[in-house]
Amino acid sequence: MSPAFAALVERIMGPVEATVLGYFFLINLSYTALLIAAVVEMRRMRNEAVGINDHIVVGSRLAPTISILAPAYNEEATITASIQSLLTLDYPNLEVVVIADGCKDRTVAVLTEEFALVEVHRAYAPRVPTKGVVALYRSVRHANLVVVDKLNGGKADALNVGLNLASGELVCAIDADTLIERGALVRLARPMIIDDQVVATGGTIRPVNAVPTRNGQVLDVTVPRTMLAGVQVVEYLRAFLLGRLGLNRLGGNLIISGAFGLFRREPMIVAGGWLHDTVGEDMELVVRLRRLGYEQRGPSRVVFVPDPTAWTEVPESWGVLGRQRDRWHRGLTDTLWRHRRLIGNPRFGAMGLIVFPYFVLVELLAPVVEALGLVILAATLTVGLVDRTFAVLFFALAMGIGLVLSVATLLLDQASFMRFRHPRDLPWLVWWSVAENLGYRQMTVYWRLRGLWKYLRGRSDWGAMTRKGFATKPAAPATPAPRVG
């Protein structure tokens, strides 16, 4: 290689390398701040809950009615277990609204058979515009179960139909393949009952893969032994117990998972419900509700509550997982662009000055900078500008910091909730925290870059999401856990 070429590479790479290194320290400083904030917030919330009987707070006929909105599109594999789970929730005033969004499989037929549905005639006067309703059903066995069959219009349109039909003061948006723990709604509703400035709350989502269930309820919590499901257990814990819990202290959340979130119904109708022309309708709605709350001096707080839990099936194939992650990043990009005037805007308090910039700099740009870092590393190694030993040590440092954050999150979860009770579960979780860095993380960088590229090209497709259904038998005997260290 000629000296001139090496000099050119060095001149180009120098400033870029400094930028990437600066970003590396910024992102890890941000994660450290989130971890500290999450620990402080967890301690505050646990202390606050001492002596409070949730069933006294909301366990009476005076408690606000919650309407659960469960959109379903080709969910025949999991719909029965999901609805059984919803009907057994421990909440006094509950309505379940299932919205079949132009299903092409037997979703409606399965619901009719399992819950003895009969067609009813009811005036439908939408306050939020939607696609047409084909038929409306009620269950003979469960007076609080409503099923609506509608023309296909996508998840946002299905949720808006449910929003129009709901009778509750509060609405809980879930995915139809989600299992909610019996006492979760009581705990999720508590912040909204005691503080009228809270417009929405969200709980923790955990992967249900390999977890045995019966009648829509989780029987025993175990750690999956397959890589994709196991790594996602760690990933979800880190996203919720580090990211969203930490943001409670630093200015509030911009995301409530579409799989499990509780909202005040009237502000949502005033805001126009869920948007149709985005694949990130759950995040976009939360940002819009918070922005309108600031602008109209209405409720604008969004609170993450860590103990109410919902269980969902996560992808176990690379193709399905890749489609999910590139869609998530397209949704993130679209939401941040739509509401770009919030960034650095003091009118919106900590949301504009801290939270929104965090999502832009850390969540949106992370895959771009990580990919750039890998390219720089390869180029500088090729021309001999970086010592190989230094490169290995730097990679080990980055991996080590990520591992420390993951293990700290696992310990926070165990200290607070003790979800994993089998002695081999923690070693498996630590192993998946290590394995995440060995190919999985690099693939998520690629998928998010692909999502960003698709967004720039105007792509808004969802992609097929196949389901296996919930495990209904006790898990097989545990296999030996891998050694760590």
Secondary structure, DSSP 4 states (H G I P E B T S, - for coil): --HHHHHHHHHHHHHHHHHHHHHHHHHHHHHHHHHHHHHHHHHHHHHHHTT--HHHHH-STTSPPEEEEEEESS-TTTHHHHHHHHHT-S-SSEEEEEEEES-SSSHHHHHHHHHTEEEE------SS--PPEEEEEEESS-TTEEEEEE----HHHHHHHHHHH---SEEEEE-TTEEE-TTHHHHHHHHHHH-TTEEEEEEEEEE-TT--EETTEE------SSHHHHHHHHHHHIIIIIIIHHHHHHT--S---TTEEEEEHHHHHHHTSS-SS-S-HHHHHHHHHHHHHHHHTS--EEEEEEEEEEEEPPP-SHHHHHHHHHHHHHHHHHHHHHTGGGTT-GGGHHIIIIIHHHIIIIIITHHHHHHHHHHHHHHHHHTT-S-HHHHHHHHHHHHHHHHHHHHHHHHHHHHHH----STTHHHHHHHHHHHIIIIIHHHHHHHHHHHHHHHHTT--------------SPPPPPPPPPP--
